[in-house]
Amino acid sequence: MKLRNLLTYTCMAFMSCAIVVGCAKEPAGESKAPEHADAHEHPTEGPHHGTLIELGSEEYHAELVHDDANGTVTVYLLDAEAKVPVAISATEIMINLSHDGEAEQFSLSATPDATDPAGQASKFVSSDAELAADLDEGHAEAQLVVMINDVQFHGAVAHDHDHEL
């Protein structure tokens, strides 16, 4: 009988400890980061000091640079970290723009950098004054459309007003 009581009391003691420990609150001020939190920093500015556009699930980035002095809008294609140029074989990429209930489409022509492989470009330029003006308005919704490795990517263009002068 004594052995039975000893086992009963021991089990009850373990269960009480488990309940107390299992129900304990985390100390104030200490919190764990959610398990789904990103383990990397999101880039905020491109190497040309332009506005970054996420393509896919940050598989790639594009950097939009509006140069008022030259009257150009330039898009640079970059890797996931927004540091290394990504050259593609396309001769143009598109910016689809919608404002005042009307849709417009602007093409940016491939302008290969010296480091781009032959027949490819990581830099695309438009001298269309209407595109630059529409982006400046801030009322337009713009989306970049680009094909990379036979996959079409779309990215929202959030144009800031820090232009190159």
N, C-alpha and C positions, 0 to 999 in steps of 0.2 A: 504494500500500500504506500509506503514511504517513497519508493521509486516512482510510482505512478504520480504522486503529488509533485515530486521533484521535476519530473518531465513536464507536467502541466504548467507549473510555475515558470519553468525555463522557457517554454514555448510562448507563454503570455508575455514574458519579459522581452523576448526577441521581437514579438509582434508590436509591442508598445514602442520599442526603439525604432522599428521600421516606420511606424506611423508618424512619430515625432520627427524623425529625420526626413522622411519623404514629404512631409507637409511644411517643412521649414521654408520661410520666405527668403528670397535673396536679400542680402544686406542692401540698405539704401545706397544709391550712388553707383552700385556695381550692376552692370547689365551686359549680357552677352550680345555680340553682334548677331543678327539673324543669319542662319546658315546659308540663305540664298543671296546674301550681300555680295556684291562684286568684289573680287580680290584685287582688282586693278584700278588705277586712276583713269578717269575719262579725260582725254585731251580736250582743251578748251580753245586752243588757238593753233593754227597751222604754221608751218615753217616760213610762210610768206606773210604772216601776220594777218591772214584773212579769216573769214567766218567758216567754221567747220560744218559739214553736212554728213550725217551718218548714213551709210549705205548698207542695207541689210541689218543684221544684228551686230553692227560694228565690224563686219567682215572687212569693209573698206571705209575710207572717208574721202570726201572731196572738200577742197578748200576754195571758197569763192573770194576773189579779190576784185574790188571795184576801183579802178584807177581813173580818177576824174581828169588828171592832167592829160592822159592819152585817150580818154573817152572809151575805155575798154572794160569789159567784164571778162575775167579770166577764171577758169576752173582748173585746179590741179588735182589729179587723182592720186590718192595716197593709200598706204597700207592700213592695217587695223589700228596701229599706234599713231597714225597720222604723222609719220616721220619720213618714210621712204616712198619715193615716187613709184606708181604702178602704171606701166605703159600698156596700152591696148591697141589693137589693130583698127579700131573704128576711125573713120575720117571726120566724124562729127558726133557730138552729144547734144541733147536737147534740154531746154528749160521750158516746161509747160507753165503758163501763167494765167491766172483767172482774176479779173477785177471788173467791177461794175457789171456783173452778169455776163461778161464776154470772156471767151477763152482765146488765148494766143499761144503760139509755139515759136520759140527762138532756137536757132541752131548755133552752136559754138564749134568752130572749125579746129581740127587738129593742127597744132603748132608744136612739132617735136622739139624737146630740149636736146642739147648736145649729148646728154647721157642716155637718151632713149634709144633702144635698139632700132635698126633700120626697119622702116615700114610700120612703126608703132609710135604712139605719143602718150604722154602723161599730162600734157598741157593743152587746153582748149580755150579759144579766144573768140569773143564777139565784139565788134565795133558798132553794133546796133544801138543808136542813141535812145531808141524807144525802150529797149530792154533795160538800159541803165536808169532811165527815168521811171519806168514802172517799178523797178526794185526800190528806188528812192522813195516813191510814194508811201510805201509801207502799208497800203490798203490791199495790195495784191497778195494772193496766195500763189506761191511758186513752188515747183517741184522739179528737181533734176532727174533726168532719165538717162541711164548709161548701161551699156552691155559690157560685162567683164567676164571673160571665159565662158561665153555663150549663156550667161545668166543675166537677166534684166534686173537692175537695181533702181529703186526710187528713193529719193531723199528730199525731205522738206527743206526748202531754202529759207532760213531765217536771217534775212539781210540786216546787218547792223549798219550804222551810219558812220563807221570809222573808215573812211576811204583813204586810199593813198593819194597824196597831193603831189 
